[in-house]
Amino acid sequence: MFLPTTPQELTAPPDFVLVTGDAYVDHPSFGVAIIGRLLQSHGYSVAVLAQPDWRTTADFTQFGKPNLAFLVSGGNIDSMVNHYSVALHKRKTDAYSPGGVLGKRPNRATIVYGNKIRESYKEIPIILGGIEASLRRLAHYDYWDNAVRRSILLDSSADLLVYGMGEHQIIEIAESLASGLAVEHLTFIKGTVFKTKTLDFLENPQILPSFKAIKEPGKKSKLEYAKSVIIQHENVKKGENSDILVEEYGNIFVVQNPPAEPLTTAELDRVYSLPYERNYHPKYESEGGVPAIEEVKFSITSHRGCFGGCNFCALGYHQGKQIQARSDKSILAEAEKFAKDSEFKGYIHDVGGPTANFRENPCESPCKRHCLAPKPCKNLRYNHKPYIKLLRELRKIPKVKKVFVRSGVRYDYVLNDPLGGDFLRELCEHHVSGRLKVAPEHVSENVLTAMGKPDFRDFLRFSEKFDEVNERLHKSQYLVPYLMSSHPGCDLADAVKLAEYLKSTGHMPEQVQDFYPTPATISTCMYYTGLNPYTLQKIYVPKGQKEKAMQRALMQYRLLENYELVKKALTRAGRTDLIGHDERALIRPRKGKKIETRKPPKKSAKRPRKKL
Ligand code: SF4
C-alpha cells in the first residue's frame, strides 16, 4: 500500500510530511520513497506531498501541522538541471513528472517549498534532504545565476539539512525530535548541516573562507572560493576522519558535521527489503504514468559510493568515496521478486551502482587522494570475483532470460586487475547487449588531467582487449565511448585532437555531451574560477557559446550543418591542414572557396604528465 498522499487517508496529523519536487514513485531508486518507508518501519506516520502547487499555501497545509517536521526534497535531480539544458534552454520533457510534462515543480524547488512551508507555519521544523540540498549545502557557484549563492539552508528558511543518502540521519533526527529536543539543538548529528550564532560548543572546527570572502567575482575572491572547494572535497573523502566545517555569514555560521557512517551491508539490505510498491502512485495512471520508472523498474542497485574521483561528478561529494554493498542474498531476493511481476519479460535491466565494478572499498583506510588517476594508487585493491559470482547467481533464477550491466564500467580498474580478463569475458559473454558504454571522455592528456580521468592509452588497451574477447566469443559487440566537449582545460587544439581520433576510428558520437557546470563539482569550480583548485594554477576555460558550439561541432564533424563551425574551429586552431581531400581531412574545401591550408603541426616532445 502506498504511503498516504491525501488527508482522507489519515486519521490524525502525520509525524512527518515528506515534500518532493517529483511525482510520488514508491521505488528504492527514489530517495523520498526510501526515507518515507524507513520512517514508517520505525513507527512514524508519514504523508507524501508530491509536486505541491507552490503558488499558494493550500497544498502545504492540507495535512495540518505535522507532529514532528516537514521533510523537503527537490527531487531525484537538481531542479535547475532538470529544467534547463547546458545551453540554458528550457527542456521539453521531465521524466520525473506525470506524463513527462514539464512545469510541475518550480525552479529551485527546495528553496521555494521551504519558504512556502515557513509562510504556512512559523514554528515547525523544516529539514532539507536530497541531491539539490546536499550539493548546495555550503556556498556554491550557481551556473544559472552565474554567481556564488549562499548555503541553501539559509535561502530556504529551513532548520537543518541532511547531506548524503540520509538513512542514519533521518532516524536520529526523528528520535531526537520525538524525544522533545528542539530542532535548533540538533547540532550533533553526523551527515547534517545546521546554522548557529556561536561556535563555542564546537571542537576544533575547520573554518572555511567566509561567504563574504568568496562571493565577489574578483580574482582574490575566486582564489578563496577554490581553496574552500578543495577543503570541502578532500574533507568528505576522509570519511569518519573528516572535520567539522564552518562557513561564516556575518552574524550567523553554517556548520557541516562530518559525514554519516556508511551503511553496513545488513543496514543496506534492510533498506532495500522495505515494502515498496515499486511503481508510481496509481493517481498518475490517467496522465500516462511517470516515465522515470521505466529505467529502474527491473534494475537492481547493488551498491553505493564511488572512488572514481572524476572531477565533473559530484557523486563522491554526495554519497562519499566508501563503497556500501548489499549482500548477494538481498539482491537475489529482489530479482526473484521481479520474476513474480506480471510485467517482467525476463530481462534484468541493470545490476550496478555509480560505477558497476566498484563493489568493494579501494583499500583499508580511505584517504583524500585520487585512487585511479592519473596513475592507480599502490594501495588499491582489485577484485571482480564477487561481482562475477553475483551475476552468475542472477542468471540462474528461473524466468530470468538475461541480466544486463548498464551502469558505467571503469575499464582502467578492469585493466589493472590481474583477474580483470575473467570479468571482461563474463561481461561480454552474458551481460552486454551488443554495445558496452564506457567513459574515456576525451583523448587529450591535459583535458584528462583536468577531468581526473585515466590516460587515454588505458582506453585503447581496453578496447583492444574487448575486441579480442569478442572475437574469441564470436560476437560482434562494440564499445560506445562517452566523450565530453568544452570541459575546463580543453581548448580548440584539444577539441581538434579528439576530432582527429574520431576520424581515425570512423566513430561519430550520436550525442555530444557538453560539460555542464552543475553544483559542487571540482570541474564547476574550475569553470567559475579559471583555477585548478588542486594546484591553484590557472586553467583554460571554454566559456563563450561560440567556442562551445565549435567544440561540439568538431565531435560531429561529418554533419553538414556543422561544416561552417568546423571550418571556423580548424582555422582558429591553425589546423586548416585538416580541410582537404586527404584521408586525414575532417572536411572538404567547398567549391570556389579558397582555403589557405597549413602544414600539420610538428609532433611536440612529450610533456611530463602533471600530478593532480
Ligand atoms: S587506494 Fe590509495 S588513493 Fe585510494 S583511498 Fe586507498 S590509499 Fe587513498
Boltz pocket constraint, residues with backbone or C-beta under 6 A from the ligand:
constraints:
  - pocket:
      binder: B
      contacts: [[A, 307], [A, 362], [A, 363], [A, 364], [A, 365], [A, 366], [A, 367], [A, 368], [A, 369], [A, 370], [A, 371], [A, 372], [A, 377], [A, 378], [A, 379], [A, 380], [A, 381]]
      max_distance: 6.0
